[in-house]
Amino acid sequence: MLAIHQHRRPEKPVDKDVMPASAAFPDNGDVLVPDMFSSILSVTPVQNSHYDKVKQEADAWIAETLGLNAKQAARNARADFTYLVSWWAPCCDAEALRTMVDWQHWAFPWDDQFDEGHLKEDLYGAAQNIIQMTSILDDCHPPVSRAEDPIAYAFQRASPALQHRYKSYMKHYMLGVLGQVNSRKLPVQALTIDEFLVFRRGTIGVMPCTVLVEYALDIEVPETIINHTSVKTCQEVAVDLVLLDNDVLSYKKDVLEGEELSVIGILRSQGYTLQEAMNEAGNMIERCYRRWDEALEHMPSWGAELDIVVLTYLDGIRNIALGSLLWSVTSVVSFWTGRYFDKEEGDQLRKTRILRLGTGSKTSL
């Protein structure tokens, strides 16, 4: 697993040109967003009981490891990656939960270099970074202690099969990120929604998380089952739900920051009005639900013992989508992390599905 000590120390934040909401949305209108807490995401979420303990330890560790100042450490604590993953494997032990958090502490800042940072339009620099990172996946380190490297230490618990699967998914993710940098040279109008989804599934970073969840749940799905069409479909549905929900909820932030590479941005470039684009995103989410149900209908039985493993795995990857949605919008009873909205906006969005435009200038943490 990628080690935290390979991560670049965050640079001093640079003020970005963020368009005032009044200018970006001069009509000061509202838009109805899809119902994202329905069908397979309508289940009552269960949070891991180790959340408080692991959050405190993980936030303190990453702040010390990366030498964050007080402001940076507070910003990271508000992002609350422990909250994000605490829904993925509710019954896992604290060490497994901590591993998932530490991965997020690596992944989000690393990914931001290509989304909003210095590698956003630097294809050569992005390629060099990814070559370096993928080479780390193939090296052979002697056994390490938890004090030396918590992520590498925890990963020693994983079987060789899980380690191989993780490396494969990580390489696919990194190559997807490189493709994203290259795609910025193309006009948004040049991409169809299907073409966009194909490469976006690689850039959203969900597939490596499916292996983290598998590890946290202390299961191992045989490769022959992982490669079955029905299981692959469920994986793709989980990925699509994360990216669709993200692109809906981040719309206001994306417009304010001039980001067009999103499902809503692509649809708008094809002539959809904003409400039509949101409605179409809702249709795409509904199709995800139907694909999941159809995959289960056509999924064979592999015997009682393996069926339990497969169903546990499917619950886990479904919980990745649910946890991401909860993290972006709300906790069970009230808004929590403020990823895209302030508390009042988040509460109202969950209750009414109305995204209010033309007010504030909320950007990501």
Order of alpha helices (4+ residues) and beta strands (2+ residues): alpha-beta-alpha-alpha-alpha-alpha-alpha-alpha-alpha-alpha-alpha-alpha-alpha-alpha-alpha-alpha-alpha-alpha-beta
